[in-house]
Amino acid sequence: MMTRRRALQTTALLTAAATAPVAFGQPDVVPKQKQTLISTAPAPFKLPPLPYAVDALEPHLDARTMEIHHDRHHQAYVDNLNKAVAEFPEMGKEPVEVLLMNLNSAVPEKVRAAIRNHGGGHYNHSLFWQTMKKDGGGEPKGELKKSLDKFDGGFDGFKKAFGDMAGKVFGSGWVWLVMMPDKSLGVTARPNQDSPISDKSGGKTIVPLLGLDVWEHAYYLKYQNKRADYVAAWWNVVNWDFVAERFARRG
Ligand code: MN3
């Protein structure tokens, strides 16, 4: 937890930014939530390989889209993230989640937008690939299913709320299933590559469990302007075992 003293230190560090090279401020959220991290590798950040063949999600997500999305778009976020942390060695020692969890408190203002966009892009996509698999879909099991059943209309109600939210994202962004600090679940949307992991509730980090990329680059080749068709198809490749396993590890 962030102590008052630490808050003052962080403020002092950030204020010093104008005159001196600044270190990454003292993170106020060190991953107590390590069990829900998806990567603990520090800089130089690397593009993680897809956990399946590029055509594994056909016909729902086509191979060409997956290839361009992973090899070019995600790679660009990784490259730009590495550029952003290059002059801040302390930041480069942290996993991307820690940078994002402390985005508004400890990341120097000079690179905050770059970390939000490219760090968010790297994190969001790293999670996205893992939350899909060949022959996915269906329903989750166990505790996750029980929690999703608490949505109005149960699991189907959750899917409808998520799909409706995806349809309402204006421009580029993501829709998310998140775990709140009290372990309850929520559906939310964020613009661009903003990640819910940078947001807090009652001072505690919100954990993104499942995100759907609704940037046009994620679906335009196959679905053109029909985002709702893309969302409907995507449910067939969701890797619920992966999502449920992270939910089960909640601290
Ligand atoms: Mn994308």
Residues whose N, C-alpha, C, O or C-beta is under 5 A from the ligand:
A	BS01	MN3	D213 W215
